[in-house]
Amino acid sequence: MKKSDVEKAWTEIIEKVGSTPSMVFSVIGDSDSFVPIPWAKSVFQTALIEAAKNGGDTWILYRGFNYGVSSIVRRAYQKYGDMEFRANSRKVLVNNAKRHVKLIRIAGKTASSKAQQMSNQTTTESTEAKCSIEPRDKIAFLQGFQEYVSKKEVPFLSQTIDIKLPIPIVVLACEGDIQTIEHIAEALKRKIPVILIKGSGRATDLILDYIENKDLFKKNARVLLGLRFDENINRRVTKDLDEIAQAFDLISVFDVSSDDPLMLSNIIGKAIINCWAMENILRSKNAEARMKSQLEMLKRYREPIAYVSDPKYSSPTSLPLYFYFEYQFLQEQGKLKEHGHQADSEDVKKIREYSSQDEETQKEFSLFAIRLFRKFMGYPELEEIEDIAGLEKMGCEDFYYVKSSDILLWAMFANRREIAEMCWLRTENHLFIGLACAGVLKKMSAKAKNMKNENLLKEFADHAKIFRDRCLAMMDCMYEEDEQNAINLMDEDVSIWGIKTSPLDFAHENFMYDIVAHNCSYISMNNKWYNYLGPDKGTIMKSAFRKPGQFFNAPVTKYTINYFIFFITIVMYSAFVLTSTGKEYYSIGTTKAFEYYVYIWAAGDLLEELIICFGCQEARDRSHKRYYSRLRRHLHDFWNVVDFFSYALMFTALILRHYYSSTDFTAARRIFSLTLLVMYLRFLEFFRVYRIMGPFLIMIKEMLIDLTRFIALAVFVVLGVGMYYHANLWPDHSTIWSGNWVDWRIWEIIYYPYWQLHGETNNKYLEGGIQTSCTNVSSVWKTDPSIDRCPEEDWTVSAIAAIYVLFSNLVLVNLVIAMFSNTFTRVQENAETFWRFNTCTVINDYVWRVPSPINLFLPYRFFCCLKRNRRCRGKCRGCFNKVQELEFANEQRIYRIHLQRNTAFEIFNKM
């Protein structure tokens, strides 16, 4: 094999594709013989393309035949183009920078006809490159080209640094014949890693069978290769197989029958690193060169490549090779020892810093990660100019440089736990960042659940649990070491990844029950609840005279006043509904005043509910979620849904009362009465903050959810049985929907089976024995729906009724009892956690809420809205009456950062 031919082939391909590769896959296994063995070709195609996309600018070498493995590779490449570029797939040529995966035809057969030559030329000029050199020994030429590529050193992942590394290359073998076995043996001699595609049959499976059991070699060879072995073939193949077995350390296996397609990229990465380690490539004598090579690994990772910046590739398998190379380099040079945080700070700093000549890439890397995080967590998207200004205001002036927190974000998106762990330990504000990591991983787990991907669901959920457990362990340690600062930390605003909020508020917004229920959080909530007056009731009552402003701004005071006014409102509303909804309405002045007072109270209460829901009073410098996300979060609380339902009923009753002409206001009275019923149920919310009664209300709420699910099942059973009853007791009934809606027959259909659920059998009526107060004259019941039609006798109705009563009482009723029992046990076991979380919800509401209708007459509410940038929440709760010195506050903040760092390192070693 002439070396000049290989060099010419390399130069020719470089000219055609326009760039050097960062990864090369050589797919072999084409054969002229035919053994019909079906295998999962689509799995291999998906795995090949996903691994190629993860490798950067990847070349896929193949023989270019119209059959066998070449046709499988070609179809996979065409699917890649169709998915990546859609209708423009044929227009994006092989030398286009956007086409990061490039198909290279090399060492194929010479075109036998002019038509085939024209077809090859058209394909080559469009989406794949063809090497025009056609040597006599094509297999040897391909082997020589693979070795040349494996030894070719190029600027790894960048053209601006002199540090060079060999191009990573792997041989992917599937199917194949005797020549494939020889090719694999030769590749291993030349220290090129090989991936065997297990399950593709023929030579590939024969190699694996030979390694496992040599005694069955001849038998398996005849079946898999379809050959009649003579002694010469046997000796030649056995020699190659022995050489392959001796170099098995360079072989990896991908099983198309059981492995996930996205695992192939990880297998390739490990194979390359293993090969480089054996060749001592990573252990160069020049330490500075090693560090620069690591920097280049990361720089390539942060380059704004289209498929990297596209959110649809932000999956746990995005960029696995880059992450793996970076992590492996740290391990190989001895900087990453048993624990990730033991790497020297200067080494980590060098890896994460940017070159000063690449400022635009720095901003793009940081901003895209932040945008993706904000999208997952429900925060509004920002324009690019607003992003920069906003990050600077939040104390992120150095966001132009990649920090450990930025790499941590990408590590989470790619689900690289080791790198995420290392970067988390190198950040500041470990508690809040840990909570943010747990929150975004939980969101990604929910996305995976929607996509029905159980593997991703479990991986993300487990990773989120790891961060949550770390945060809980940190809170335990800090609470034992420095209780007061641990408590203060929970309500301290922190800026990270474009959001600014406190750990406690973030945990509450994202339903982290264990975090909110922790002693640190609970004591911090209590401080808010009593407005820092102390939990002793005697002290609080005395403060009403000593510190009236702080006392009346305390959430506990506003909570008590609000429900005292609410109780008076219910009494007035009851008096109005009982006495003054008839036509003599205007003759009773007292109840008229009651009615209008209820309207005013409802308007003020609705105003407060909207302020709390959309955060109208929150500080301007704090981050806020999108309005839709806030509304969903607000309506997640069952009692808020009841509140809005009562407002809707009140508004409907008001319309019927004043804008619907009636002599007795029957419709209005019914809606008023229903509204009053709902308001009495709303008053139960008063007991949420009490430790004994609160868990019972939680049980009621959860059981109502269970009841809703039960009704969704039972309604179809009731309708089915009711339809059978009606069809046989009142056959040929043609007036199902005639008359007023209250006279519709649907109510008759569901009436009997519904009450049978509660033990009312109605046997006489279902047997047709009751013939009073009804008629059998069709002309009467057809013209007057208010007159019932008499039922007919039918023994099958009694039989179905007996089966239905047995089924409903033994199965359906016991089912709902079992559901209630399970809910009771679950809530009882976590009663303290649920109660503390619900208490936190009440406290957060009453930090802002002003009792209605007082809120309609106090001017400071509107004054606060105009001064949000001065953090009016502090004014409302009166916690800034004693302002500490700025220097002391800054010292305390720095101390808490160091406390978190020390605690994170401590719990890391324990965990």
VONU-997034 format. One record per residue (C-alpha): x, y, z; residue in one letter. Coordinates in steps of 0.05 Angstrom, whole numbers, plus 5000, padded with zeros to 4 digits. Layout:
<pts>
XYZa;...
</pts>
This chain:
<pts>
500050005000m;503350654977k;503551185031k;502651714979s;495851424960d;493351485031v;495952205036e;492752374970k;486152074995a;486552485059w;488053135021t;482453004970e;477252875024i;479353485064i;478453915001e;471553624988k;468753685059v;472254335076g;474454155148s;478453665189t;474553165231p;474053155306s;471752425304m;471951875252v;467651245249f;469550705200s;463750225188v;465749545160i;462148895148g;460048895074d;460148205043s;458447894976d;455647265010s;448547265035f;445946955100v;438847185116p;439247375190i;434347925211p;436948415263w;435149095292a;438049535237k;433950145258s;437050125327v;444050125297f;442250695250q;439551125307t;445650965351a;450551125295l;447651805279i;446752015352e;453951825367a;456252195305a;452452825326k;455552785395n;462552735365g;462653435335g;464853455261d;464652705249t;466652305187w;463151645174i;467451215128l;463850665089y;464950245026r;459250554986g;455949914962f;448549894944n;447349294990y;449249035058g;452149465112v;453450045064s;446050105047s;444350115122i;449350675135v;447051065074r;439751035096r;441651255166a;445451855137y;439552035093q;434952025154k;439852475190y;439552985133g;431952955130d;431153065205m;436553595210e;435154005148f;428153765128r;426353995058a;433354295047n;436853635060s;439353564988r;441354304985k;445954275045v;452253995013l;457553585046v;462254185051n;456954605086n;459054795157a;452054635182k;452753905162r;456953655221h;456152925203v;459552755136k;459052105098l;465551895063i;465551355009r;472251015006i;475150364980a;468750174944g;467649804879k;469150154813t;462850374778a;461349864723s;457050304679s;456551014656k;449751094689a;452550864755q;458351344748q;453551914736m;449451704797s;455651674841n;457952354816q;451152664832t;451052374902t;458252574915t;456953294894e;450953334939s;451153045009t;457052555013e;464352564992a;467652024950k;474951854948c;476851784875s;483051354888i;481650634869e;487350184890p;487849444873r;487549204945d;481849604972k;481649275041i;489049425052a;487950135028f;482250245078l;486549955134q;492250405116g;487651015114f;484950845183q;491950795211e;493851455177y;487851805208v;489351505277s;496351795275k;494352455243k;495053015294e;490853625285v;489054235329p;484053865372f;477354205372l;480354885353s;484655185298q;487555745342t;491955335390i;498454975372d;496954375418i;495253775376k;492353085391l;490852475348p;484152455314i;479551965351p;477751385305i;473850745318v;471950165274v;464649955278l;463749235255a;456948935240c;455148315199e;461448155158g;465247555131d;472247265135i;475247905107q;471748295163t;475147845215i;481847975182e;480348725180h;478748735255i;485048355272a;489248835231e;485849445262a;487449185332l;494749075313k;494949815294r;491850005361k;485150235332i;479250105378p;473649665351v;466249665369i;462749005354l;455349075340i;452648465376k;446348175347g;447848375275s;449947655260g;455247335217r;462647505231a;461147995287t;457247485328d;462246945309l;467847335343i;463947405407l;461946675406d;469246465395y;471546875455i;466146565499e;466745845475n;472045625424k;469444915421d;463245125383l;467145525332f;466345085270k;459044955282k;457445695293n;461845905234a;457845475185r;451345765210v;453446485215l;457846535153l;454546015110g;461245725090l;464045035084r;470445055123f;476744695099d;483144655139e;486345255106n;480445715120i;479945435190n;487245575206r;487046265177r;480646475213v;482846155279t;489446535276k;485747195267d;480847025322l;486446865370d;489647535356e;482947885367i;481947515433a;488947735457q;487348465441a;480348435470f;481949045515d;481149475453l;474349175436i;467649435461s;460749135449v;454249475432f;448149015435d;442649225387v;437848755421s;438249055491s;442349695493d;439350385486d;441450715420p;443951315460l;449050885496m;453550795435l;456651485443s;458751315514n;461650645492i;465650995437i;468251515485g;470650995534k;473850585479a;477751185453i;480051395522i;482150685538n;486150645473c;489551315486w;491151105557a;494450465532m;498450865482e;500351365538n;497651935496i;494652285556l;500852245599r;505452715561s;511353005597k;509253725584n;504253895639a;502654565607e;500954225542a;496353755580r;492654345611m;492054705545k;489254075513s;484054045568q;482354775556l;481354615483e;476754045500m;472354525539l;472955065487k;470354605434r;464654435480y;462655165486r;463255345412e;456455575385p;455054965341i;448054915313a;446454225339y;449154405408v;445155045413s;438754725390d;434454555452p;431953915420k;438953625430y;439353835503s;438353135528s;442252695576p;446352445518t;448053125488s;455553235487l;457452595525p;464252535491l;466253245508y;464253155580f;467652485584y;474152725552f;474453325599e;473152895660y;477952355637q;483552855625f;482853095697l;483352375721q;489252195676e;493552785700q;492052615773g;488353265788k;481652925799l;483052425854k;478252035897e;473952655908h;472553175855g;473353775901h;480653585915q;482953845848a;487154475855d;483255115848s;488055375795e;487054755752d;479454825755v;480055565741k;484255435679k;479254925653i;473255375662r;476156045640e;475456325569y;480656595523s;480457355524s;479857355448q;473156995448d;468457445486e;462357335440e;462756585450t;463256685525q;456857085526k;453256595481e;455156005524f;452856325589s;446556655561l;443956035526f;444755605588a;441056135629i;435456185578r;434555435578l;434355415653f;429255985657r;424855625606k;424854985646f;423255345711m;417655775682g;421056455683y;419656925625p;424356955566e;428657575560l;431357935500e;438857895490e;440058625509i;435658555570e;439357925589d;445958285595i;443158875633a;439058425678g;444857975695l;449258575712e;443958855759k;443358175793m;450658175811g;452957745753c;457858245724e;462857685710d;457957275669f;462457385608y;466856835636y;464756125643v;464155955716k;463255285750s;455855445756s;455355505679d;458654825669i;454154555723l;448054755683l;450454385622w;452453785664a;445353745690m;442353805620f;446953235598a;445752855664n;453252795678r;453052685753r;460652675766e;461853325731i;455653645763a;458253425831e;465153715819m;462354385792c;457254435849w;462854385900l;466654945864r;460755445865t;458355935918e;451555915952n;451455165950h;444555105983l;440755525933f;444555235873i;443154535899g;435754705904l;435854995834a;439154375807c;433953935841a;428454365813g;430754365741v;432253615743l;425253495770k;422353905712k;426553495663m;424052865695s;416953095683a;418653235610k;421452525604a;415052255634k;410952625582n;415252315528m;414151615559k;421651525568n;422251115631e;429851095630n;430651845628l;425151925679l;428851485729k;435651805715e;433252515723f;429052345784a;434951995818d;439552575802h;434453065830a;433952645894k;441552675901i;441553435901f;435553465948r;438852995997d;445253415994r;441254046011c;437753706069l;444353446096a;447254156090m;441354446127m;442153926183d;449554076191c;448754826189m;443054806238y;447254426287e;453454866277e;450355566273d;442855566282e;441656306273q;445556386208n;442555746181a;435656046193i;437456716164n;440356376102l;433456106083m;430656806072d;436857126041e;436157325968d;441156985922v;442557125848s;444356545803i;442956375730w;438856995717g;434056915776i;434057255844k;430156965902t;431156635969s;432255885980p;425755826020l;421456175968d;424655765912f;423355115949a;416155315963h;414855515891e;417454845867n;413854405918f;420054165955m;416253936016y;422253656055d;426154306047i;420254746068v;418754296127a;425854306154h;427054636221n;431155196188c;425455366142s;420055276196y;423455756244i;424656256189s;417256216171m;415356306244n;419556936246n;415657206187k;409056976217w;410157376281y;413957936245n;420157806289y;416257966352l;417457276384g;412956666386p;410556786457d;403257016457k;404357476517g;410057826482t;405857916419i;399958216457m;404558696493k;407658916428s;400759156405a;401959756451f;409559796448r;410459676373k;403559776341p;406159846270g;410159206273q;404358846309f;398959036259f;403558866199n;404958176226a;401857616183p;398857286245v;395157936263t;392558046192k;390557316189y;386457376253t;383258036233i;381657766163n;377857156189y;374357556242f;371758016188i;370257416145f;366057106200f;362057756208i;361157766133t;358357066132i;353357246187v;351057866148m;350657456084y;346456926119s;341657456145a;340957736074f;339857056040v;334656836092l;330457466093t;331457926034s;331757575967t;324257625951g;320358185917k;319858565982e;327358675979y;327459435979y;322859486039s;328259196087i;333759706095g;338259316142t;338958696099t;339859146038k;345959446073a;348358736087f;347858556014e;351959145990y;357059046045y;358058326020v;359158595949y;364459085974i;367858546016w;368058065957a;371158595912a;376658735963g;377857995975d;378357855900l;383258435893l;387658125947e;387257445914e;389557735847l;395258115881i;397757475914i;396857065851c;400657525804f;405557825854g;403658555842c;406958775908q;413458395901e;420158745897a;422258945827r;429358675834d;426757975848r;425557465793s;418457285777h;415556715737k;411056795677r;403856995693y;401356335668y;406255955713s;404156385773r;396756245759l;397955495755r;402055515818r;396555905854h;390955445831l;394954835854h;392555015924d;385654715933f;383255295977w;384955805923n;380555425874v;374855455926v;376056205933d;375556335858f;369455885854f;365956305907s;367656945869y;364756655806a;358356455842l;357857145875m;358557495808f;353257035776t;348357165834a;349557915828l;347857895753i;341557485765l;339557945822r;340158615788h;339958475713y;335057895707y;327758075714s;323857625762s;318157675813t;321057215866d;328557195846f;328556435852t;334656335808a;338456885845a;336556595912r;339155915893r;345856195870i;346256635932f;344956025976s;350255615939l;355256195947t;353756216022l;354955466026l;361655535992v;363556116038m;362155686099y;366755166069l;371955716057r;371855876131f;374955186145l;381355486117e;382055856183f;384255206216f;389955076167r;395255386212v;393354966272y;397754356282r;391953896303i;386554126254m;391154276194g;392753556176p;385353376177f;383953916125l;389553636083i;386352946087m;379653236066i;382853566006k;386552935985e;380352505995m;376352975951l;381552855896i;380652105906d;373052195904l;373652575838t;377551995808r;372451495834f;366651895804i;370251895737a;369951135739l;363151055771a;359551535724v;360151055665f;357650475706v;351650885730v;350151125659l;350650415631g;345950115682v;341150705678g;340750635602m;338949895610y;333550055661y;330450595618h;330750205553a;326849615584n;322149975633l;320150515583w;321450225514p;320850655452d;321151305492h;322051845439s;321952465483t;328752415517i;330653155509w;323853475502s;321054025548g;324954435599n;331854195618w;329353985686v;324453505651d;329753155609w;329752395616r;337252375630i;335652535703w;330951945705e;336351505674i;341651645727i;336751725786y;335650985804y;342750705794p;345651295832y;341351195893w;342650445890q;349950615905l;347550885972h;343050285988g;336350535961e;334149945917t;327350195891n;325349475877n;317849595869k;318950135818y;324049745778l;319449135778e;313849565747g;309349485807g;307950235818i;302750485770q;300251095808t;301651825791s;303451615720c;300151455654t;300850945599n;297251385547v;302751575499s;299152205474s;299152475546v;306452365566w;308952565498k;305553235500t;306653385574d;313653185599p;311653365670s;307152745672i;311052105683d;310251495640r;308750845678c;314250315677p;313049645644e;314648975677e;321148635655d;324448095697w;331348235665t;331348915699v;330948595767s;336548115748a;341148675724i;339349075786a;341348495832a;348148425796i;349249175797y;347749255871v;352448675886l;357948985843f;357049695867s;356849535941n;362349015942l;367049305891v;365850045878l;364350265949v;370049855978n;374650135925l;373350845947v;374150636020i;380850326003a;382950965967m;380951386028f;384650916074s;391050956032n;390551716030t;389451756105f;395551326118t;399851726070r;397952396099v;398352146170q;405551896159e;407552576130n;402853006170a;408153466198e;411453576130t;404853726095f;402454176151w;408754586151r;408554666076f;401254906079n;403055376136t;408555666092c;403355796038t;398956166087v;404756576114i;407056776044n;399956996028d;399057416091y;405757756083v;402258126027w;394858066043r;390958636076v;384158436104p;378158626061s;374959136058p;380459506096i;384959446036n;380259875994l;381260466040f;388760456058l;393060886013p;399660546029y;397759955986r;398160385924f;404360745950f;407860075956c;406059915883c;409560545861l;415660385903k;416659655888r;424059755874n;424859935947r;422359245967r;415559415995c;414958716023r;419458966079g;414859546091k;408759106093c;411758636144r;415659166182g;422058776185c;426659336165f;425159796224n;432259666251k;436959716192v;443659406206q;450159716182e;451859526110l;458759296129e;456258826182f;450858546136a;456158416082n;460558056133e;454757616153q;453257456080r;460557266067i;460556846130y;454356466107r;457656336039i;463756026074h;459155646121l;455655336061q;462255166027r;465154826089n;458654456101t;458254226028a;465253936032f;463753616098e;457253276077i;460453066011f;465652656047n;460152356092k;455652186034m;
</pts>
